[in-house]
Structures are given as C-alpha cells and as structure tokens.
Amino acid sequence: MSGPDLPAADEPMTVDALLHRWPTAVVKAELVDGVLLFAGDFDDRDVVTAERTYPERRVLLNSDGGIEVHPAGPGQPRPLADRY
C-alpha cells in the first residue's frame, strides 16, 4: 500500500490523501493510442476508484505504479510498456 487511506465520508479530505491518491495525485496524464495513462505511485485501491470513474473500461495498474484506462473490450488489456 503506497498511498494513505482516504478519510471517512463524514471527515474532510486531508492534504496527504490529496497528494498521494488517484485522481488528485496524478503527476501527468497522457493519451497514448487511445489509452489514458495516469503517471503516479498508485495501488489497487486507486484502480478500484478509476474503474468506478470509467465504467466499462479496462483499468490496470502498470509496473511503474501508473494507472492505464484502456477502451472496452474482452479480456485483460496488455500494458502499454509491453507494446513498445
């Protein structure tokens, strides 16, 4: 777990959470061959948030800790790093 836990729904957002959790902790966002690429240091909790944000898209956590949002389709998407 790299990022802090998010505050409860009835608590205010903390600076630590804003600086380390998706989507506010995105260092850079790019569109590469139709794939949204969010650079940062994220974990599985952030992937769950991204899946809710982009329904019916295929979201994965890449080996660099970034989040990739691939177009809808069958199966698990291949990370961008494996393509190039």
Backbone as a chain_set.jsonl record, in Angstrom:
{"seq": "MSGPDLPAADEPMTVDALLHRWPTAVVKAELVDGVLLFAGDFDDRDVVTAERTYPERRVLLNSDGGIEVHPAGPGQPRPLADRY", "coords": {"N": [[0.845, -1.165, 0.0], [0.88, 1.988, -1.098], [-0.179, 4.579, -0.942], [-1.93, 6.887, 1.309], [-4.664, 6.014, 3.508], [-7.956, 6.89, 2.545], [-9.926, 9.536, 3.956], [-12.812, 9.008, 6.065], [-16.238, 9.145, 4.877], [-17.61, 11.171, 6.211], [-15.642, 12.842, 7.1], [-13.266, 15.53, 6.604], [-11.299, 15.91, 3.549], [-7.87, 15.06, 3.545], [-4.664, 16.717, 3.28], [-2.565, 14.98, 2.793], [-3.869, 12.774, 1.619], [-4.828, 13.996, -0.716], [-2.434, 14.537, -2.041], [-1.365, 12.059, -2.584], [-3.137, 10.127, -3.622], [-5.103, 8.705, -6.295], [-7.602, 10.517, -8.044], [-6.293, 12.943, -7.721], [-3.559, 12.973, -7.279], [-2.214, 12.714, -9.603], [0.615, 12.88, -11.55], [1.153, 13.271, -14.204], [-0.872, 13.174, -17.089], [-1.642, 11.352, -19.964], [-2.643, 10.618, -23.346], [-2.327, 7.748, -25.029], [-2.317, 6.019, -27.907], [-5.139, 5.721, -27.689], [-5.387, 5.017, -25.04], [-5.788, 6.07, -21.772], [-3.317, 7.338, -19.729], [-2.181, 7.577, -16.54], [0.286, 8.956, -14.723], [2.001, 8.228, -11.729], [2.192, 7.136, -8.291], [0.505, 4.642, -7.539], [-1.952, 2.339, -6.118], [-3.838, -0.757, -5.677], [-6.235, 0.132, -4.554], [-6.611, 2.596, -5.733], [-7.033, 1.819, -8.333], [-9.551, 0.631, -8.165], [-11.107, 2.918, -7.693], [-10.668, 4.254, -10.127], [-11.882, 2.423, -11.867], [-14.559, 2.758, -11.172], [-14.856, 5.358, -11.987], [-14.472, 5.275, -14.724], [-16.568, 3.524, -16.109], [-17.103, 0.335, -17.653], [-14.713, 0.398, -18.979], [-11.357, -0.893, -19.266], [-9.236, -1.132, -16.666], [-5.935, -0.919, -15.456], [-3.125, -1.439, -13.262], [0.023, -0.414, -13.882], [3.493, -1.575, -14.191], [5.08, 0.518, -13.361], [3.633, 1.79, -11.452], [1.683, 3.429, -12.373], [-1.612, 4.272, -13.631], [-3.528, 2.772, -16.127], [-6.073, 3.315, -18.448], [-7.87, 1.502, -20.469], [-9.637, 1.105, -23.626], [-12.985, -0.305, -23.852], [-13.422, -3.85, -24.076], [-12.721, -7.364, -24.729], [-11.311, -9.505, -22.189], [-8.198, -9.138, -20.268], [-6.373, -6.123, -20.535], [-3.318, -5.425, -22.37], [-0.39, -4.108, -20.937], [0.843, -0.819, -21.75], [3.637, -0.604, -21.82], [4.423, -3.119, -22.645], [3.785, -3.093, -25.283], [5.501, -1.426, -26.649]], "CA": [[0.0, 0.0, 0.0], [1.761, 3.143, -1.17], [-0.856, 5.817, -0.59], [-2.632, 6.882, 2.592], [-6.094, 5.706, 3.461], [-8.817, 8.059, 2.378], [-10.746, 9.797, 5.143], [-14.204, 8.532, 6.018], [-17.122, 10.029, 4.112], [-18.037, 12.321, 7.009], [-14.459, 13.605, 7.5], [-12.711, 16.323, 5.492], [-10.175, 15.341, 2.814], [-6.595, 15.519, 4.091], [-3.644, 17.102, 2.302], [-1.821, 13.765, 2.463], [-4.662, 11.999, 0.666], [-4.857, 14.719, -1.99], [-1.126, 14.492, -2.689], [-0.887, 10.701, -2.831], [-4.155, 9.197, -4.114], [-5.724, 8.998, -7.572], [-7.055, 11.156, -9.228], [-5.651, 14.237, -7.472], [-2.105, 12.837, -7.192], [-1.683, 12.433, -10.931], [1.762, 13.71, -11.913], [0.985, 13.598, -15.614], [-1.864, 12.354, -17.782], [-1.424, 11.333, -21.407], [-3.45, 9.725, -24.156], [-1.397, 7.007, -25.883], [-3.045, 5.022, -28.703], [-6.482, 5.53, -27.153], [-5.307, 4.591, -23.642], [-5.468, 7.121, -20.81], [-2.205, 6.923, -18.876], [-2.002, 8.474, -15.408], [1.552, 8.682, -14.045], [1.98, 8.46, -10.289], [2.531, 5.965, -7.487], [-0.819, 4.235, -7.101], [-2.103, 0.947, -5.713], [-5.094, -1.388, -6.079], [-7.379, 0.952, -4.12], [-6.796, 3.637, -6.742], [-7.593, 1.153, -9.512], [-10.993, 0.49, -7.909], [-11.692, 4.24, -7.912], [-10.635, 4.516, -11.574], [-12.899, 1.57, -12.501], [-15.859, 3.399, -10.963], [-14.852, 6.612, -12.744], [-14.537, 4.921, -16.151], [-17.28, 2.253, -16.213], [-16.992, -0.46, -18.878], [-13.346, 0.454, -19.497], [-10.458, -1.861, -18.62], [-8.242, -0.369, -15.899], [-4.885, -1.733, -14.852], [-2.003, -0.803, -12.591], [1.208, -0.892, -14.605], [4.66, -1.896, -13.367], [5.644, 1.764, -12.843], [2.719, 2.341, -10.455], [0.714, 4.286, -13.04], [-2.903, 3.683, -13.975], [-3.885, 2.797, -17.542], [-7.502, 3.11, -18.699], [-7.967, 1.005, -21.84], [-11.005, 1.038, -24.152], [-13.735, -1.525, -23.557], [-13.062, -4.99, -24.909], [-12.65, -8.628, -23.996], [-10.082, -9.889, -21.509], [-7.322, -8.174, -19.592], [-5.57, -5.385, -21.512], [-1.868, -5.539, -22.296], [0.184, -2.813, -20.547], [1.479, -0.068, -22.818], [5.072, -0.902, -21.845], [4.62, -4.374, -23.409], [3.536, -2.839, -26.718], [6.556, -0.642, -27.289]], "C": [[0.895, 1.234, 0.0], [1.102, 4.431, -0.71], [-1.534, 5.736, 0.751], [-4.075, 6.427, 2.416], [-6.866, 6.986, 3.264], [-9.614, 8.274, 3.656], [-12.154, 9.231, 4.955], [-15.07, 9.579, 5.324], [-17.547, 11.268, 4.889], [-16.863, 13.165, 7.519], [-13.939, 14.415, 6.32], [-11.544, 15.596, 4.824], [-8.876, 15.901, 3.406], [-5.636, 15.901, 2.963], [-2.874, 15.87, 1.858], [-2.563, 12.916, 1.436], [-4.694, 12.682, -0.703], [-3.538, 14.604, -2.751], [-0.692, 13.086, -3.104], [-1.901, 9.726, -3.413], [-4.726, 9.67, -5.435], [-7.114, 9.562, -7.314], [-6.273, 12.436, -8.948], [-4.135, 14.159, -7.436], [-1.464, 12.544, -8.548], [-0.56, 13.418, -11.252], [1.605, 14.19, -13.347], [-0.071, 12.666, -16.185], [-1.618, 12.485, -19.281], [-2.446, 10.414, -22.056], [-2.506, 9.074, -25.157], [-2.177, 5.905, -26.591], [-4.424, 4.7, -28.124], [-6.531, 5.084, -25.705], [-4.964, 5.806, -22.783], [-4.392, 6.59, -19.868], [-2.012, 7.977, -17.803], [-0.727, 8.083, -14.685], [1.421, 9.045, -12.573], [2.415, 7.194, -9.583], [1.255, 5.473, -6.819], [-0.828, 2.77, -6.68], [-3.495, 0.447, -6.117], [-6.326, -0.59, -5.655], [-7.678, 2.035, -5.14], [-7.378, 3.061, -8.026], [-9.103, 0.998, -9.352], [-11.7, 1.824, -8.147], [-11.747, 4.563, -9.398], [-11.677, 3.668, -12.305], [-14.296, 2.155, -12.33], [-15.977, 4.684, -11.778], [-15.039, 6.366, -14.233], [-15.238, 3.57, -16.31], [-17.157, 1.648, -17.612], [-15.642, -0.316, -19.574], [-12.519, -0.565, -18.732], [-9.303, -1.092, -17.99], [-7.201, -1.33, -15.349], [-3.822, -0.855, -14.227], [-0.752, -1.317, -13.274], [2.403, -1.058, -13.67], [5.338, -0.657, -12.787], [4.773, 2.402, -11.763], [1.717, 3.31, -11.044], [-0.568, 3.535, -13.335], [-3.136, 3.86, -15.468], [-5.37, 2.499, -17.673], [-7.64, 2.783, -20.183], [-9.421, 1.018, -22.31], [-11.676, -0.283, -23.764], [-13.319, -2.625, -24.525], [-12.983, -6.249, -24.076], [-11.299, -8.806, -23.301], [-9.333, -8.751, -20.843], [-6.489, -7.439, -20.635], [-4.073, -5.617, -21.311], [-1.284, -4.183, -21.931], [0.88, -2.146, -21.731], [2.973, -0.386, -22.931], [5.373, -2.189, -22.626], [4.44, -4.184, -24.9], [4.733, -2.206, -27.4], [7.912, -1.075, -26.839]], "O": [[1.589, 1.5, 0.981], [1.771, 5.292, -0.139], [-1.705, 4.644, 1.293], [-4.625, 6.457, 1.315], [-6.474, 8.043, 3.759], [-9.942, 7.318, 4.358], [-12.612, 9.009, 3.834], [-14.686, 10.742, 5.201], [-17.817, 12.309, 4.29], [-17.069, 14.104, 8.287], [-14.143, 14.036, 5.166], [-10.88, 14.769, 5.449], [-8.801, 17.087, 3.729], [-5.79, 15.451, 1.827], [-2.563, 15.726, 0.676], [-1.959, 12.4, 0.496], [-4.598, 12.014, -1.732], [-3.535, 14.577, -3.982], [0.245, 12.934, -3.887], [-1.543, 8.578, -3.677], [-4.83, 10.871, -5.683], [-7.768, 9.086, -6.387], [-5.642, 12.97, -9.86], [-3.474, 15.192, -7.553], [-0.294, 12.167, -8.616], [-0.759, 14.633, -11.229], [1.881, 15.346, -13.669], [-0.15, 11.499, -15.801], [-1.412, 13.583, -19.798], [-3.034, 9.55, -21.405], [-1.95, 9.745, -26.027], [-2.647, 4.964, -25.95], [-4.824, 3.537, -28.078], [-7.61, 4.799, -25.187], [-3.972, 6.49, -23.034], [-4.543, 5.518, -19.281], [-1.715, 9.133, -18.105], [-0.653, 7.004, -14.097], [0.803, 10.05, -12.222], [2.949, 6.28, -10.211], [0.957, 5.836, -5.681], [0.156, 2.053, -6.86], [-4.235, 1.143, -6.813], [-7.354, -0.636, -6.331], [-8.837, 2.362, -5.392], [-8.129, 3.738, -8.728], [-9.852, 1.212, -10.306], [-12.778, 1.853, -8.74], [-12.751, 5.084, -9.884], [-12.292, 4.139, -13.261], [-15.125, 2.061, -13.235], [-17.069, 5.053, -12.209], [-15.686, 7.154, -14.922], [-14.584, 2.572, -16.612], [-17.113, 2.362, -18.614], [-15.453, -0.864, -20.66], [-12.931, -1.044, -17.676], [-8.496, -0.479, -18.688], [-7.528, -2.405, -14.845], [-3.638, 0.303, -14.602], [-0.483, -2.518, -13.255], [2.324, -0.718, -12.49], [6.092, -0.766, -11.82], [5.134, 3.443, -11.215], [0.971, 3.953, -10.304], [-0.602, 2.306, -13.293], [-2.967, 4.953, -16.01], [-5.871, 1.543, -17.082], [-7.542, 3.662, -21.04], [-10.337, 0.949, -21.491], [-11.007, -1.249, -23.396], [-12.915, -2.353, -25.655], [-13.157, -6.21, -22.858], [-10.276, -8.312, -23.776], [-9.754, -7.594, -20.847], [-5.946, -8.075, -21.539], [-3.626, -5.962, -20.217], [-1.643, -3.184, -22.555], [1.434, -2.819, -22.6], [3.509, -0.431, -24.038], [6.453, -2.33, -23.199], [4.887, -5.01, -25.695], [4.959, -2.42, -28.591], [8.917, -0.517, -27.281]]}, "num_chains": 1, "name": "protein.A"}
